[in-house]
Amino acid sequence: MVLAISLDSVGITRQYMRTNDLRYLVVTFPQRKLERLYRVSAVPQTLVLNSVGTVLYAKTGLLQNGSVDSVYTALAGGFGRR
């Protein structure tokens, strides 16, 4: 599953989604401590997590071609592990 996590308020996030016609799930962090737990310091940030929340891949900044390959590798190898 792919989803986006917004660091903004629910209202700002909903407006951004409408303005940009986003067609995937966007959620806000339910607790601010999760920002610290996953070390979210800037946007955009890409995280690939396994089913128990372990970070398999992390990158701050825009994804370039080589970065996308790393995401695919993490997705292919990480979801079977716990």
C-alpha positions in Angstrom: 0.0 0.0 0.0 1.2 3.5 -0.8 0.1 6.4 1.3 1.3 9.9 2.0 1.7 11.3 5.5 1.2 15.0 6.0 2.9 17.0 8.8 0.2 19.7 8.4 -3.2 20.0 10.1 -6.1 18.1 8.8 -7.7 21.2 7.3 -4.5 22.2 5.4 -4.0 18.6 4.2 -7.5 18.4 2.9 -7.2 21.6 1.0 -3.8 20.5 -0.5 -5.4 17.2 -1.6 -8.3 19.0 -3.3 -6.1 21.6 -5.0 -3.7 18.9 -6.3 -6.4 16.3 -7.0 -4.5 13.6 -5.1 -5.9 10.1 -5.7 -4.1 8.2 -3.0 -4.5 7.9 0.7 -3.1 10.9 2.7 -3.1 10.8 6.5 -1.7 13.0 9.2 0.5 11.7 11.9 -1.8 10.6 14.7 0.7 11.6 17.3 3.6 14.1 16.9 5.9 11.7 18.7 5.9 9.5 15.5 7.7 12.4 13.7 10.5 12.0 16.1 10.4 8.2 16.1 10.8 8.0 12.3 13.1 11.1 12.3 11.0 13.1 9.9 12.8 16.4 9.6 12.0 17.6 6.1 9.7 17.0 3.2 9.6 15.2 1.0 10.7 12.1 2.8 10.3 8.6 1.5 10.0 5.7 4.0 9.5 2.1 3.2 8.3 0.2 6.3 7.6 -3.5 6.7 4.4 -4.8 8.3 5.7 -4.3 11.8 6.9 -0.7 11.2 10.7 -1.4 10.7 12.2 1.1 8.3 13.6 -0.7 5.3 14.5 2.4 3.3 14.6 6.1 4.1 15.4 9.1 1.9 15.0 12.8 2.5 14.5 14.8 -0.7 13.1 14.1 -4.1 13.5 10.6 -5.5 15.8 10.4 -8.5 16.1 7.3 -10.8 18.7 5.6 -8.6 16.6 6.2 -5.5 13.5 4.7 -7.1 15.5 1.5 -7.7 16.4 1.4 -4.0 12.8 1.7 -3.1 11.9 -1.2 -5.3 14.7 -3.3 -3.8 13.4 -2.5 -0.3 9.9 -3.4 -1.3 10.9 -6.6 -3.0 13.0 -7.8 -0.1 11.5 -6.4 3.0 7.9 -7.3 3.2 8.4 -11.0 3.9 10.7 -10.3 6.9 9.5 -9.6 10.4 
